[in-house]
Amino acid sequence: MAAEPDAGHRLVGGRYALRQVLGRGGMGVVWLATDEKLQRPVAVKEVTFGVHLSDHERRVLRERTLREARTAARLDHPCVTAVYDVVEEDGRPWLVMEHVESCSLQQVVDAQGPLPWTAVARIGLDVLAGLGAAHDAGIVHRDVKPANVLVAPDGRACLTDFGIATATGDPTITTTGAIIGSPSYMAPERANGGRPGPAADLWSLGATLFTAVEGRLAFSRSEPVATLLAVVTEFPAPMERAGPLEPVLRGLLTKDPAARITAEGARHLLEQALAGAGVTPSWSPPARGTGTSPAGSAGPAADGGRVERFDAADLKALAAASATALGAVARDARDQARHLVDRRRERRASVPTSDRSDRAAVASGAPRESAPEPPAPGRQPRRRFKRRWVVVPVVLVVLLVVAVLGGLAALVAFAAGWL
């Protein structure tokens, strides 16, 4: 990570001397420090609380940080940064972590723009390995994004900052009626109030790799709630540079977690893409302090990684907007069905009855029959009506509307605390 100027050698916990700021995020500041007892460099995360938080929410974040230390300390994998210690200073917890000589993937993209797809594939395999270790330990990261992926000088990557992680075996610690996360990288099921699982991390990985290979966000709007609405209801931006990675990115960015590609499936596609690439030029991130954006700077895709808080009112507004968007889709489908039925009727009406009979006879190989006798006076000709052209579209529209209303009701109930 690139570092900011000297921090004044403040001592935390009577042991860790802060030197420089390595990075800033929505959940705190990460310092380069020296462990005075063991005389080794470490990274120390100072947890910061937003001014908009209540006393209750501050206590929740404190408990969450302590839980982060307990859960992350269980992980022992080369693609996950290790947690050494946790201390309390000024009423706040500070996490002491392994210091990795690296830049964040966000800093690399801000400085270099889109990365070669082969480099992104290798980064994806490393992050998948780290997520696999976390998921095997019952831990869901919940904030996978470029700022939380560290890239070493040799191109290897590791996952860091389980700041809003959750252990599936622990009681859930959340703020009532609120969710916290980075909207551009937040899985649709989280936005819909669902319980995040390993599949949510895979979706966030897909959005992360999209940013790395395309140099821009898969979902980006001017406001956080609008971005979250795009995540829930829209397709990702078109891919221009992904090349062989496009299938795995589309699989990871599938909105339905049950239909989303698995970690094993994603690993297979990434390995298959690299195997077919042959010999490719080597790539490595820029050296520290030579071209990377300063810590905390905002590059072209940096804003999407900021942690946002969505309270119950935000979620209700999102649910209403989602229902409106899906309702428009249902209306479009209904109108299209009606249009197709009308066009078919017009085509049939424009062809004389005798011609239709002749065409049917020719198609079947039967001899052409003479024209039918006209109907008796006062008797209307019988019109053939194929109901499937109306019944099928109407049934599809009804099912879609029922699904939308059911999802809306569940989301409002979750936001109101009824579930």
N, C-alpha and C positions, 0 to 999 in steps of 0.2 A: 504494500500500500504506500502511496505517496504521503509524506508527512508535512505537517504544518510546523511553524517555528517553535522554539523551545518553550516548555510549559512552566518553567520556574522550579523544577525539581521538587514538586510537592510530594510528601510522603503519605501514602494511603495504607492504613492498617499497620502502621509502624514498620513496614517491610518493603513496600513497592513504591519506588521513586518514579513519578511520572516525568516523561521527557518531552514527547511530541504527540500531537493529535494525528492519528492515522486515518480517521474517518468519522463521519457523523451520519446518523440515521434517525428515523422517527422514534426509536426506542432508546437512544442514548448516544454517547460519544465513546469512541475507542481510542485509547492512548497507548503509545509505545512506552514501556516502563522497564525498570531493572529490578529484579528480585535481589534485594540487598543481602539476603541470607544465603542464597544459592549462587549469586553472581551470574545470573543468566537473564537474557531479554525475555520479556513476556508482553502480552497484550492485555490491557485492563479495560474492561467495559464499564463506564460510568452510566448508570441508568438515570435518565432524566424524565421528569414528569411534566406534562403539558399544563399550562396555566388554566385550561378549561376543565381540568379534571376535578371531581369532588374528592373529599377526604376518603370516602369509601373506595372510589376508584384508585386512589393512590395506594391504599392498603392492598387492593387487588393486584396492582402491578408489582408491588413489593413481593407479595406471595408468589406471583407468577415468575419473577426473576429468581427467587430462591428455588422454585420448582425447576426452572431452566438449568440451574447448576446441578441439581440432583439428577435430572434426566440426562443431560448432556455428558455428565461425568461417567455415565454407564457406557458411553460409546467409545470404542477403541478401534479406530479404522483409519488408514492413511488418507482417506478422502474426507475426513471430518476433523475439524480443529479440536484439540483436546482441551478440557476444562481442568485447571489445576486447583483452584481455590475460590472461595467466596468470602468476602469480608464486608462489614457494615461500617460506614463512615458518614457522619452528618445525617444519620437516620436513613441512609439509602444503602442498598446493596451494590457492591462492586464485584464483577466477575473477573477472575484472573485466568487467562487462556494462553494456550500455545501461540507464540509469535511465528508467523509464517512469512518469510521474505517473498512478497508477492504484490500484485496489484489486483484490485477487484475487477471483475469482468465489466462492470459498469464503467470504470475508469478507462479500461482498454477501448471499449466501444466509443466513449466520448472522445478519446484521443485519436483513434485510428479509423473510426467508422466501421462498416461491415467487415467481419472477419471471414477468412476462407472457410468454405463449408467443411473441409477436412479437419481444420482446427476446432470448429464448433462441434463436430461429431465426436472428437476425442474428449473435449470438455464434457459433452453430454454423457459419455460413458463413465467418466470419473464421478460426476454428480449422481448418476444412477447408482453407482456402487455405494456412495455415501448414504443415499436415501434408503438403499436396501438394508444397510446396517441399522439405520434408525428405525425403519419399519419392523425389522426383525426384533428389535428391542421394545416394540410397542409405542414408538414415538413418531408423531406426525409433526413435521417442521412448521407448516402453515405460512411460511414467508419466504419461499424459494424465489429468488429474483437475482438479476445480475450483480447488485450491490452485495449480496451474500454469497457469491461464488468467488473464491480467491484463485488467481492464476499465477503459478510459479514461473520463474524465468525459463524453465525447460518446457513450458506449455501444459504441465499437469495442473489439475484443478482440485480444490477441496471445498466442502460446504461448511459455512460458519454461521454463527448468530442464530441460535434457537431461541430468539427473544420472545416469540409468541408461540413457542412449541407447546404441544400438549402430549402427555403420556396417557395412553388409552386405559391404563389401569388406575389412574389417579382421578379423584373427584374433579369435575370441570370447574375451573375458576374463570368466570367471565363477568363482565359488567352487564347488569340486567338490561335486556332489550337492545344490546349494542354488539357490534362486531368490529374488530380491529384488523386492518390489513392494508396491503398495497393494491388499489383497485385494478390496475392494469394486469396484475399477476394473480388475482384472486379467482379461484375456481367458481364456476356458476353455482354449484351446490352450496357453497358458503354464502353467496349473495342471496340465495333462496332460503336461507335459514337452516340448511341441512347440517348435520354433524360432519365435520371434515374427517376424511380418512386418507389412507395412502394414495388413493386416486386423485385427491385434491392436490397433493404435492406433484404428481405427474403432470397435471394440467399446468401448474405453475412452471414446471420445468419446460414444457412445450413453449409457453410464452417467453421464457428466458432465452431459450435457444433461438426462437424467432427474432428477438431483439438482437442477438449476437450476429446472426447470419444476414439479417436484412438491414441492420443499423437503425431500426425504428420500431415502434411499439406495434403489436398485433391489434391492440384496442387502445385508442387514444381519443379523448374528447376534452373539451375545455373545462369541465367540472367533474369532480370525483364521482358523483351520483350518475352523471351522464355516461361516464366511462364504465361504471358497473352495469348500467342498463345495456350498453353495447356488448359487454361480456355475456350477459344473459340471453340476449335476443338476436344478436347479429353474428355474421361470419367474420373471421379474422381478415385483416387487410390482405390483398393479393400478394403472393410471393414472387419476387423477381430474381433473387440470388440463391435461393435455397437449393436448387438443383436436386440431387439425389436425396436430400433431407426432407423434401416436401411430403412424402408419404408418412414419415414418422411424425412430423410436426402436425399434420392434419389428424393423425391418430391420437396424439396427445391432447390436441385442442378440441376433441369431441366433447360436446356439452353434457351429454348423458354419461355419468360416471360408470354405469353398467356397461355401456357400449365402448368406453374409452380403451385404448390399447393398454396392455399390461406392461409392467416394468420389463418382463422377460421379452415380450414382443418388441418393445422399443429397443432393447439392447440388441436383439437379433437384427433389426433393420439398420441400426447404426453400424454394427460390425459388417453387415453385408455391403453397405454403401462404401465403407473404407476398403473392404477387400476388392471391390471393383474399381477403385480409384487408381490402383497401380502405384508407381513412384510419384510422389508429389513433393513440391518444394517445402522445406521445413519452415515452420512459423514459430515465433516466440513473442511474448508481449514486450513492450518497451521497458528498458531498464528504469528503476525507480528514479524519479526526478528528471527524466528525459522525455518529455512529451505527454505524460499522463496529466489528466486534469487534477488540480489541487483538490484535496479532500473537501467534500461538501459542495463542490461546484456543480452547476447544472448543465449537462450536455444535452444533446437533442432528444435523448430518450430517458433522461434522469428523472423528470417530474413524475413519470408513471410509477416509479419505485418508492415514492414517499408513503409512509404509513399514514392512513387516514382512519378516523373514528366515525362509524355510521351508527347513529342512535335509532331509537324506535321510529321517530318521525321520518328519518331518511329511508328506513326500510319500508314504511307504509307508502311513501312517495314512489319508491322504486317498484313496489308491487302494483300500484295504480298505473304507472307508466308501462310496466311490462304487460299488464292486462290490455292496455290501449293498443300497444304494438302488436300483440298476438291477436287482438280483435280485428285489427286492420288486415292481418294475414288471413284470418278466417273470412272476412268480407271479400277480399280479393279472390280467394278460392271459390267462394259461392258465385261471385260475378263471372268468373272465368267459366264455371260449369254452365251457368245460364247462357253465356255467349256461345259455347260450343253446341248446346242443344238447339239454340235458335238458328245457328248456321246450318246445322244438319237439316232442320225442318225446311229452311229456305232452299237448300239444294234439292231435297226430295220434291218440294212443291214445283220446282222449275223443270223437272223431268216428267214428260207425259207418262201415264200409266202403262201404255202399250210399250214404250221404250224400256221401262223398267222390267217388264215381263220378258221382252226380247233379250235384254242383257243377262237376266238370270238364266234363261234357257241356254244361251250361248255358253255361259260360264259352266253350266252343268253338263253340256253336251246333248241336251234333249232337243227334239225338233221344235221349231218355232210354232207357237200356237196362234190361232186366229185371235183377233181382238175380241175382248169380252163384250157381251151385249150390254147396252146401256141399262141403267137401273130403271125399274118401273116408275111411272109418274107418281110423284108424291112420296117416294122413298129415297132417303138420303144414303149416299154411298158410305160403306163402312170404312173408317180410317184406322189404319194400323198404328198403334202407339206403343213404342218400346219404353217401358217404364224405367228400365235400368239407367237410361241417360239422365234421369232426374233423381231417382231414388238414391243411387250411389253417391253423387256429389252432396246431396242433402244429408245423408247419414254421416259422411266424412266431416262436414261442417259441424253437425251437432256434436259428434265426438270430440272435435277440437275445442269447441266452446265449453263443453263440460270439463275437459281437462284443464283449460285455462282458469275457469271459475274455482275448481278444486284446488289448484295450486295457489291461487290468490287467497282463498280462505285459509289454507294452511299457513301461508306466509304471514298474513295479518294476525292469526292466532299466535304464531311464534313471537312476532314482534311485540304483541300485547302481553306476553307472558302466560298465556292460557295453556301452552304446551310445555 
